[in-house]
């Protein structure tokens, strides 16, 4: 009797109205998450090292950064503290420093604590076993905003431990400032 009318257009419209809104909501949600930085999280600067040292902060300043801008030397700063070390500073030394697969020359220009401008070949001066260590390295680790990852090794002697030397390896990572 009656011919069935083709409802292709109505089916397509119902599909778009039903699922189109869901797709738009998903796109808006992903765009909001992207805008909030969920997909590019900032990595916190961290450093770690074994006993008798402890590391509480690390920062790499790009050559164009806040310390002597334009001299082409990136600066690595970290805060170390140590206890029960031998007072013989020739045995408490930074042995190696590698950041982003680039090795810094050791000994280098190391400044400890408030004695800025003084160059130490040893990691810990006899009277300073806690302080901010500033290591100037003539390598380019990247620009501000790039990530960094590295390791460092310190050889030390314990106080009253005789002539035995020990090695301890530390790790550092974060974002270049």
C-alpha positions in Angstrom: 0.0 0.0 0.0 2.2 2.8 1.2 5.8 3.0 0.2 8.3 3.4 3.0 10.1 6.7 2.7 13.9 6.6 2.9 15.0 8.2 6.2 18.7 8.5 5.5 18.9 12.2 6.2 17.0 11.9 9.5 19.3 9.1 10.7 22.4 11.1 9.8 21.0 14.1 11.6 20.1 12.1 14.7 23.6 10.6 14.8 25.3 14.0 14.6 23.0 15.4 17.3 23.5 12.5 19.6 27.3 11.9 19.2 28.4 15.3 17.9 27.8 17.0 21.2 29.8 14.3 23.0 32.7 14.9 20.5 32.6 18.7 21.0 32.6 18.2 24.8 35.7 15.9 24.5 37.5 18.4 22.3 36.7 21.3 24.7 37.9 19.2 27.7 41.2 18.3 26.0 41.8 21.9 24.9 41.2 23.1 28.5 43.6 20.5 29.9 46.2 21.5 27.3 45.7 25.2 28.2 46.3 24.4 31.9 49.6 22.6 31.0 48.6 19.1 31.9 50.4 17.7 28.9 53.6 19.6 29.5 54.2 19.5 33.2 57.1 21.4 34.7 59.6 19.0 36.3 60.7 20.1 39.7 64.4 20.6 40.3 65.7 17.7 42.4 69.1 16.4 43.6 70.0 13.4 45.7 73.2 11.9 47.1 74.1 9.3 49.6 75.4 9.7 53.2 77.3 11.5 54.6 76.1 14.2 52.2 72.7 15.6 51.6 71.6 17.7 48.7 68.6 20.0 49.1 68.4 22.1 46.0 69.8 22.4 42.5 69.6 25.0 39.7 71.2 25.5 36.3 71.4 29.0 35.0 71.6 29.5 31.2 74.6 31.6 30.0 72.2 34.4 29.3 70.8 34.2 32.8 71.2 36.2 36.0 74.9 35.5 36.7 77.4 37.3 34.4 75.1 37.3 31.3 76.7 36.7 27.9 79.9 35.0 29.0 78.9 31.6 27.5 79.3 29.7 30.8 76.3 27.9 32.2 76.3 27.7 36.0 75.3 24.7 38.1 74.3 25.5 41.6 73.5 23.0 44.3 73.3 23.1 48.1 75.2 20.3 49.8 75.7 19.6 53.5 77.9 17.0 55.0 78.7 15.6 58.4 81.6 13.7 60.0 84.1 14.4 57.1 87.8 14.5 57.5 89.2 18.0 57.7 91.8 17.1 55.1 90.3 18.9 52.1 92.6 17.1 49.6 90.5 14.0 50.2 87.1 15.5 49.9 86.8 16.3 46.3 84.4 16.5 43.4 85.5 13.8 41.0 83.1 14.1 38.1 80.1 16.1 36.9 78.1 15.1 33.9 74.9 17.0 32.8 72.9 16.2 29.7 75.7 13.9 28.5 78.3 16.7 28.7 81.2 16.3 31.1 82.5 19.3 33.0 86.2 19.7 33.7 87.0 18.8 37.3 88.5 20.5 39.2 86.8 23.6 37.9 85.8 26.9 39.2 83.9 25.9 42.3 82.7 28.5 44.8 81.5 27.5 48.2 79.0 29.5 50.3 79.6 33.2 50.7 83.2 33.1 49.5 82.2 34.1 46.0 85.1 34.6 43.6 87.3 32.1 45.4 88.3 29.1 43.3 88.6 25.7 45.1 90.0 22.6 43.6 88.4 20.7 46.4 84.7 20.2 47.0 84.7 21.0 50.8 87.0 23.6 52.4 88.2 22.6 55.9 85.9 25.2 57.6 83.0 24.8 55.2 81.1 21.5 55.1 77.7 23.0 54.4 77.0 25.5 51.7 75.9 26.5 48.3 78.2 25.1 45.6 78.4 27.1 42.4 80.1 25.2 39.6 80.9 27.1 36.4 81.0 24.8 33.4 81.9 26.0 29.9 79.3 23.7 28.4 76.0 24.6 27.0 73.3 22.5 28.6 70.5 24.1 26.7 68.4 27.2 27.0 66.0 28.3 29.7 63.0 25.9 29.8 65.0 22.9 28.6 65.2 19.8 30.9 68.5 18.7 32.4 69.6 15.4 34.0 73.0 14.6 35.4 75.2 12.8 37.9 78.2 13.8 40.1 80.7 11.8 42.1 82.4 13.0 45.3 85.3 11.2 46.9 85.6 11.7 50.7 87.2 10.5 53.9 85.3 10.2 57.1 86.5 12.0 60.3 88.6 9.6 62.3 88.3 6.9 59.6 92.0 6.6 58.8 93.1 6.9 55.2 90.1 5.1 53.6 88.5 7.0 50.8 84.9 6.5 49.8 82.9 7.5 46.7 79.3 8.6 46.6 77.3 9.3 43.5 74.6 12.0 43.3 71.9 12.7 40.8 70.3 16.0 39.7 67.5 16.9 37.3 65.1 19.6 36.5 64.5 22.6 34.2 67.1 25.1 33.2 66.3 28.6 34.4 
